[in-house]
């Protein structure tokens, strides 16, 4: 027990400003990673990053900025009632309707990620759950939900609350006829999990007669995959491949 306490106390401590800067940096980088995958070319997606001090507020890319050009200065701080708290420009109101209720209902989440993708959207139209038919699928075993609702045009906080209720304590959800959404205890974790979920959706759409593995095997694979932060690892790998100079978002 003493060793565990000493290890915890030896972890580096970060100031609120440093935590905020990291979350905003990763948020801006996330939009650029979307662009690298050709996701969100129509502005159909959003990433939220909870502010570490004003925890009922979150950062998001201001409306109208192309994802491949996203920088930290393009982020705006959105208040709990949809008001502009900090930054310049317009708020992505559709993003507010979805993200605010989720972050309010889930104080353990720092970030939520949603964007329309080539495989996630058609998979969501089938209104079915993820099965353990591939290694990556096991990441979401017993940790995702389905929002079986026809409101594909989310136009209210109330609709967002229904999404949050369906999400429950899971870290991923399939929005029927709409697409995928993931959450995480960091922006990097939420983004990495989204990348994996899109890959999983592709596998489900391409597999003709898949044979799922057993629940026991799926749980074993899941625990092994997530123990070192599977989302963060994926995020780091994507950055190395697509954005070799991450500081570009601070320029």
C-alpha positions as CSV (number, residue, x, y, z in Angstrom):
1,X,0.0,0.0,0.0
2,X,2.8,2.4,0.9
3,X,4.4,1.8,-2.5
4,X,1.1,2.7,-4.3
5,X,0.8,5.9,-2.3
6,X,4.4,6.9,-3.1
7,X,3.9,6.2,-6.8
8,X,0.7,8.3,-6.8
9,X,2.5,11.2,-5.0
10,X,5.4,10.9,-7.4
11,X,3.2,11.6,-10.4
12,X,3.8,15.0,-12.0
13,X,1.3,17.7,-10.9
14,X,-0.1,20.0,-13.5
15,X,-1.6,23.5,-13.0
16,X,-5.1,24.2,-14.2
17,X,-3.7,26.3,-17.0
18,X,-1.4,23.5,-18.2
19,X,-4.4,21.0,-18.2
20,X,-6.5,23.4,-20.1
21,X,-3.8,24.0,-22.7
22,X,-3.3,20.3,-23.2
23,X,-7.0,19.7,-23.6
24,X,-7.4,22.5,-26.1
25,X,-4.3,21.4,-28.0
26,X,-5.6,17.8,-28.3
27,X,-9.1,19.1,-29.3
28,X,-7.7,21.2,-32.2
29,X,-5.5,18.3,-33.2
30,X,-8.5,16.0,-33.2
31,X,-10.2,18.2,-35.8
32,X,-7.1,18.0,-38.0
33,X,-7.1,14.2,-37.6
34,X,-10.7,14.2,-38.8
35,X,-9.7,16.1,-41.9
36,X,-6.8,13.7,-42.5
37,X,-9.3,10.9,-42.6
38,X,-11.6,13.0,-44.9
39,X,-14.2,13.1,-42.1
40,X,-16.2,16.2,-41.5
41,X,-15.6,17.9,-44.8
42,X,-19.1,19.3,-44.5
43,X,-18.6,20.4,-40.9
44,X,-20.7,17.5,-39.7
45,X,-18.9,16.7,-36.5
46,X,-17.6,18.0,-33.2
47,X,-15.2,17.4,-30.4
48,X,-15.7,18.7,-26.9
49,X,-13.1,19.4,-24.2
50,X,-14.3,20.1,-20.7
51,X,-12.7,23.1,-19.1
52,X,-10.8,22.0,-15.9
53,X,-11.8,25.0,-13.9
54,X,-15.3,26.0,-15.2
55,X,-16.3,22.3,-15.4
56,X,-19.8,23.1,-16.6
57,X,-18.3,24.7,-19.7
58,X,-16.5,23.0,-22.6
59,X,-14.3,24.0,-25.6
60,X,-15.3,23.3,-29.2
61,X,-14.2,24.5,-32.6
62,X,-16.1,27.6,-33.6
63,X,-18.6,27.3,-36.4
64,X,-17.3,27.7,-39.9
65,X,-13.7,26.8,-39.5
66,X,-12.4,24.1,-41.9
67,X,-11.1,21.1,-39.8
68,X,-7.8,21.0,-41.6
69,X,-7.1,24.5,-40.5
70,X,-8.2,24.2,-36.8
71,X,-6.0,25.9,-34.2
72,X,-6.3,26.5,-30.5
73,X,-7.3,30.1,-31.1
74,X,-10.3,28.8,-33.2
75,X,-11.8,27.1,-30.1
76,X,-14.6,28.8,-28.2
77,X,-15.7,28.1,-24.6
78,X,-19.4,27.1,-24.5
79,X,-21.4,27.7,-21.4
80,X,-24.1,25.4,-19.9
81,X,-26.9,27.4,-21.5
82,X,-25.3,27.6,-24.9
83,X,-23.7,31.0,-24.4
84,X,-20.3,32.1,-25.6
85,X,-18.1,32.4,-22.5
86,X,-14.7,32.9,-24.2
87,X,-13.4,33.2,-27.7
88,X,-14.7,34.8,-30.9
89,X,-17.1,33.5,-33.5
90,X,-20.3,31.4,-33.6
91,X,-21.0,28.3,-31.5
92,X,-21.8,25.0,-33.3
93,X,-25.3,24.8,-31.9
94,X,-25.8,21.2,-33.0
95,X,-22.7,20.3,-31.1
96,X,-23.9,22.1,-28.0
97,X,-27.2,20.2,-28.1
98,X,-25.3,16.8,-28.1
99,X,-22.3,17.5,-25.9
100,X,-23.6,19.6,-23.1
101,X,-26.1,17.1,-21.8
102,X,-23.6,14.3,-22.1
103,X,-20.9,16.1,-20.2
104,X,-23.4,17.3,-17.6
105,X,-24.7,13.7,-17.0
106,X,-21.1,12.3,-17.0
107,X,-18.7,14.3,-14.8
108,X,-16.2,11.5,-15.3
109,X,-15.9,12.4,-19.0
110,X,-13.6,15.1,-20.2
111,X,-14.5,14.8,-23.9
112,X,-17.0,13.5,-26.3
113,X,-16.4,12.9,-30.0
114,X,-18.9,12.6,-32.9
115,X,-18.5,13.0,-36.7
116,X,-20.2,11.4,-39.7
117,X,-18.1,8.7,-41.3
118,X,-18.2,6.4,-44.2
119,X,-18.7,3.3,-42.2
120,X,-20.1,4.5,-38.8
121,X,-23.2,6.1,-40.4
122,X,-24.3,3.2,-42.5
123,X,-23.6,0.8,-39.6
124,X,-25.8,3.0,-37.3
125,X,-28.6,2.7,-39.8
126,X,-28.8,-1.0,-39.1
127,X,-29.6,-0.2,-35.4
128,X,-27.6,-3.1,-34.1
129,X,-25.0,-3.5,-31.4
130,X,-21.3,-4.3,-31.8
131,X,-20.5,-7.9,-31.6
132,X,-17.0,-9.4,-30.6
133,X,-16.1,-10.4,-34.1
134,X,-12.7,-8.8,-34.3
135,X,-9.9,-7.8,-31.9
136,X,-10.8,-4.1,-31.9
137,X,-14.5,-5.0,-31.4
138,X,-13.7,-6.3,-28.0
139,X,-12.8,-2.8,-26.8
140,X,-16.5,-2.0,-26.9
141,X,-17.7,-5.3,-25.4
142,X,-20.2,-4.4,-22.6
143,X,-19.2,-0.8,-23.0
144,X,-21.5,0.7,-25.6
145,X,-25.1,1.5,-26.2
146,X,-27.6,2.1,-28.9
147,X,-29.8,5.2,-29.1
148,X,-32.8,3.8,-31.0
149,X,-34.4,7.1,-31.8
150,X,-35.6,8.7,-35.1
151,X,-34.5,12.2,-34.3
152,X,-31.5,12.3,-36.7
153,X,-31.6,16.1,-36.8
154,X,-30.8,16.8,-33.1
155,X,-32.4,20.2,-32.5
156,X,-32.7,20.5,-28.8
157,X,-31.0,19.9,-25.4
158,X,-33.8,17.5,-24.6
159,X,-32.8,15.3,-27.5
160,X,-29.2,15.4,-26.2
161,X,-30.5,14.4,-22.8
162,X,-32.1,11.3,-24.3
163,X,-28.7,10.5,-25.9
164,X,-27.0,10.9,-22.5
165,X,-29.6,8.7,-20.9
166,X,-29.1,6.0,-23.5
167,X,-25.3,6.3,-23.1
168,X,-25.6,5.6,-19.4
169,X,-22.2,4.7,-17.9
170,X,-20.8,3.4,-21.3
171,X,-18.1,5.2,-23.2
172,X,-19.5,4.7,-26.7
173,X,-22.9,4.9,-28.3
174,X,-24.4,4.2,-31.7
175,X,-26.8,6.9,-32.8
176,X,-29.4,5.2,-35.0
177,X,-29.3,6.5,-38.6
178,X,-26.8,9.1,-37.5
179,X,-23.4,7.8,-36.6
180,X,-21.1,7.0,-33.7
181,X,-20.1,8.9,-30.6
182,X,-17.4,8.1,-28.0
183,X,-16.4,9.6,-24.7
184,X,-13.2,9.5,-22.6
185,X,-11.5,10.7,-19.5
186,X,-9.2,12.7,-21.8
187,X,-9.6,14.2,-25.3
188,X,-7.0,11.8,-26.6
189,X,-8.8,8.8,-25.2
190,X,-12.2,9.8,-26.6
191,X,-10.6,10.5,-30.1
192,X,-8.7,7.3,-30.1
193,X,-11.7,5.3,-29.2
194,X,-13.6,6.9,-32.0
195,X,-11.0,5.9,-34.5
196,X,-11.3,2.3,-33.3
197,X,-15.1,2.4,-33.3
198,X,-15.1,3.5,-37.0
199,X,-12.8,0.6,-37.8
200,X,-15.1,-1.8,-35.9
201,X,-18.1,-0.5,-37.9
202,X,-16.3,-1.2,-41.1
203,X,-15.6,-4.7,-40.0
204,X,-19.2,-5.3,-39.2
205,X,-20.4,-3.9,-42.5
206,X,-17.9,-6.0,-44.5
207,X,-18.1,-9.3,-42.6
208,X,-20.5,-11.6,-44.4
209,X,-21.1,-14.3,-41.9
210,X,-19.1,-13.4,-38.8
211,X,-18.8,-15.8,-35.9
212,X,-18.5,-13.9,-32.6
213,X,-16.1,-15.1,-29.9
214,X,-17.4,-16.0,-26.5
215,X,-18.2,-13.5,-23.8
216,X,-15.4,-14.8,-21.7
217,X,-12.8,-14.4,-24.5
218,X,-14.2,-11.0,-25.4
219,X,-13.8,-9.8,-21.8
220,X,-10.2,-11.1,-21.6
221,X,-9.3,-9.4,-24.9
222,X,-10.9,-6.2,-23.7
223,X,-9.1,-6.0,-20.4
224,X,-5.8,-6.6,-22.1
225,X,-6.4,-4.0,-24.8
226,X,-7.6,-1.2,-22.5
227,X,-5.2,-1.6,-19.6
228,X,-2.6,0.7,-21.1
229,X,-5.1,3.3,-22.5
230,X,-6.0,2.1,-25.9
231,X,-7.5,5.4,-27.0
232,X,-4.5,7.4,-26.0
233,X,-2.2,5.0,-27.9
234,X,-4.3,5.3,-31.0
235,X,-4.4,9.0,-30.8
236,X,-0.6,9.2,-30.5
237,X,-0.1,6.8,-33.5
238,X,-2.5,8.9,-35.6
239,X,-0.5,12.1,-34.7
240,X,2.8,10.5,-35.7
241,X,1.3,9.5,-39.0
242,X,-0.7,12.5,-40.0
243,X,0.5,15.5,-37.9
244,X,4.3,15.2,-37.3
245,X,4.4,18.7,-35.8
246,X,1.5,18.9,-33.3
247,X,2.6,22.4,-32.3
248,X,1.1,23.7,-35.6
249,X,-2.2,24.2,-33.8
250,X,-0.6,26.7,-31.4
251,X,0.7,28.9,-34.2
